[in-house]
Amino acid sequence: MGIIIAIIVGGIIGWLASIVMRTDAQQGIILNVVVGVIGSFVGNWIGGLFGSGATLTTFSVVGLFWSFVGAVVLLGIVNLIRRGSVR
């Protein structure tokens, strides 16, 4: 059940990050889920470096924040590679 929740939350986080980065019209729901889930891992890894990352077994607002930050960073990197600019 945890993986289903991770996919749903990852999709929402990816969608919100795509709205912030203004790439929502260019990507579909599948890419939103992929960016959200991978961004969550990246963000929580970055948060772990600062001692405030989340784990898959616990829910926290700090973990959601780091997931969102990771998804935004991941979208920025993807935009940089695809277009040569972050926007």
SVG drawing of the C-alpha trace seen along z (x, -y; Angstrom):
<svg xmlns="http://www.w3.org/2000/svg" viewBox="-3 -32 28 34">
<polyline fill="none" stroke="black" stroke-width="0.4" points="0.0,0.0 2.9,-2.3 4.1,-2.3 0.6,-3.3 0.6,-6.3 4.1,-7.2 3.0,-7.2 -0.1,-9.3 1.8,-11.8 4.6,-11.8 2.1,-12.7 0.7,-15.6 4.2,-16.8 5.4,-16.5 2.3,-18.4 2.8,-21.2 6.5,-21.4 5.6,-21.6 3.2,-24.4 6.0,-26.3 8.5,-25.7 5.9,-26.5 6.2,-23.1 2.8,-21.8 1.5,-22.2 4.5,-20.3 4.2,-17.1 1.5,-14.6 0.4,-12.9 2.9,-10.1 5.9,-12.5 4.4,-14.3 4.4,-11.1 7.9,-10.2 9.3,-13.7 7.5,-13.6 8.7,-10.2 12.3,-10.7 12.3,-14.3 11.1,-12.9 14.1,-10.6 16.5,-13.4 14.9,-15.9 14.9,-13.6 18.5,-12.7 19.4,-16.4 17.4,-16.9 19.3,-13.9 22.5,-15.8 21.1,-18.6 19.8,-16.1 16.1,-16.7 15.2,-14.2 12.2,-11.9 11.9,-8.1 9.4,-6.0 8.0,-4.6 7.1,-8.0 5.0,-10.9 6.2,-14.4 5.7,-17.9 9.4,-18.3 9.6,-15.3 6.9,-16.8 8.9,-20.0 12.1,-18.2 10.2,-16.2 8.8,-19.4 12.3,-20.9 13.7,-17.8 11.1,-17.8 11.7,-21.5 15.5,-20.9 14.9,-17.8 12.6,-19.8 15.2,-22.6 17.9,-20.1 15.7,-18.5 14.9,-22.0 18.6,-22.9 19.5,-19.8 16.5,-20.0 16.6,-23.8 19.8,-25.1 17.9,-27.4 16.1,-26.8 13.4,-29.4"/>
</svg>
